[in-house]
Amino acid sequence: MLLSGKTAVISGAASLRGIGLCTARLFADHGARIAILDLDEGAARNAADTLGGEGHIGLACDVTDKPACEAAVRSVLDAFGRIDVLVNNAGITQPVKFLDIAPENYDAVMDVSLRGTLYLSQAAIPAMRAQRAGSIVCMSSVSAQRGGGIFGGPHYSAAKAGVLGLAKAMAREFGPDNIRVNSVTPGLIQTDITAGRLTDTMRADILKGIPLNRLGDAADVAGVCLFLASDLSSYLTGTAIDVNGGMLI
Ligand code: NAD
């Protein structure tokens, strides 16, 4: 039990096949109480009900909305009294080519990944600071490192590269408060973001570039989030861990 007695807030965690809910399940199995945040309150509550253990909550929170992030964190603190772990997981992608990116495409993708990470972290950090302990995990992507993903457009690459910078800046500023901030850079993980978009030919082509010869599962990413959330990684901050089957070797 790596998170016994701890509480964790995970954004974008209502999607049934998603990385967020899989991470929530693993954290709950390791003894944490979980607050699932997502756009739809019913979906967030239902997702919380699927977790093992007791006392989990699901809340509506659009992470692009600063007052909504502040209200969600207040509700979590009312329910749990503390926030030990924050996973900034919410993200959206759009398969739009560079010359076709419209202002609304840019804003939507940037807002969820970057404003979301900023606003939710801003809301949670004062409580972590008061506790003099906390771990924040930010979800970036191999798209940030490769300058392009399989499904994400260039604005997605830029947003996820921005997440890496924001996480490092937070790590630097809040290290003295014993708040660690790290990122995860997943490769191609089979979730709703990828479901239905992958033809057999695309899959075969992609696998040629992955030494482990398989796509990732949400559980592959959840395990790394658990490591970063727990004291196993107590001397790690400002780093990013690749979870991509060797795609960048
Ligand atoms: P998913 O679509 O299954 O889950 C994303 C969740 O975010 C959904 O539940 C959605 O409702 C929620 N969300 C969207 N906008 C939101 C907002 N404004 N406020 C709150 N919640 C919002 O996707 P996933 O594959 O599980 O992705 C999780 C994270 O991992 C994302 O940040 C994604 O960019 C990143 N990622 C995924 C892959 C992959 O291959 N699946 C690879 C690299 C990085």
Boltz pocket constraint, residues with backbone or C-beta under 6 A from the ligand:
constraints:
  - pocket:
      binder: B
      contacts: [[A, 11], [A, 12], [A, 13], [A, 14], [A, 15], [A, 17], [A, 18], [A, 19], [A, 20], [A, 37], [A, 38], [A, 39], [A, 61], [A, 62], [A, 63], [A, 64], [A, 88], [A, 89], [A, 90], [A, 91], [A, 92], [A, 93], [A, 112], [A, 116], [A, 139], [A, 140], [A, 141], [A, 142], [A, 185], [A, 186], [A, 187], [A, 188], [A, 189], [A, 190], [A, 191], [A, 192], [A, 193], [A, 194]]
      max_distance: 6.0
